[in-house]
Amino acid sequence: ITLRARNPTLTAHLHALPPSAWTALTVARAGGKTRKVKVHENPAATLSAYPGTVRQLAIAGLGHDEPTILITNDIDTPIKNIIEAYARRMNIEQRLAEAIRSFGLDALAGAVPLNVDHDVVLTVLAHTVCNALRRRLPGYATATPDTLQRRFLSTGGQILNRGNEITVRLDRRTYSPVLRQANLPDTEVPWWDGRTLHYEFT
């Protein structure tokens, strides 16, 4: 499965199709959600640099102004499965792009294998933590790690050692009300001898 670039001729052809040429489908999205799309299939599309024909799917409703064009030589797999496989691949590519932009995944510390492995582990861990945080923040379920860093993770404050409880008291910022709504739970940290991590807001 690969993405085909749109050109004016192809776009005009799709716009000229009658509504009956499009099939409505409900496809799965990340997080257990679904999306309603419309699909036009051409089982024998031709390409200028390819001697044979390919299966072409035009999908409207994926969040773009114009239909997304997919081509494949897989003639047997149901349309729904092809779209969902493409969506999963795009989700992985987006997560990799986030890791590169936010954590420098493409600029690891050095050539020593141990350092590189360490960097990769920390990058994956940081990305996982950011993913868990954005799921708690109202309106930020799809926010990128660099946005979370600017608005929430760079917040200053104090760390108070209260014996069996470590309190992180966060300074007030513009986005503090959103962070409050995240309702960060008190967490018992095993490698702190079972001490509890607690958050407060000034």
HELIX and SHEET records of a PDB file:
HELIX    1   1 PRO A    8  ALA A   16  1                                   9    
HELIX    2   2 PRO A   19  ALA A   21  5                                   3    
HELIX    3   3 ALA A   30  GLY A   32  5                                   3    
HELIX    4   4 ILE A   79  PHE A  103  1                                  25    
HELIX    5   5 PRO A  113  ARG A  136  1                                  24    
HELIX    6   6 PRO A  145  LEU A  148  1                                   4    
HELIX    7   7 GLN A  149  LEU A  153  3                                   5    
HELIX    8   8 SER A  176  GLN A  181  1                                   6    
HELIX    9   9 PRO A  190  TRP A  192  5                                   3    
SHEET    1   A 5 THR A   2  LEU A   3  0                                        
SHEET    2   A 5 THR A  68  THR A  72 -1                                        
SHEET    3   A 5 TYR A  50  ALA A  60 -1                                        
SHEET    4   A 5 THR A  34  LEU A  47 -1                                        
SHEET    5   A 5 THR A  23  ALA A  28 -1                                        
SHEET    1   B 4 GLY A 157  ASN A 161  0                                        
SHEET    2   B 4 GLU A 165  LEU A 170 -1                                        
SHEET    3   B 4 THR A 196  PHE A 201  1                                        
SHEET    4   B 4 THR A 187  GLU A 188 -1                                        
END                                                                             
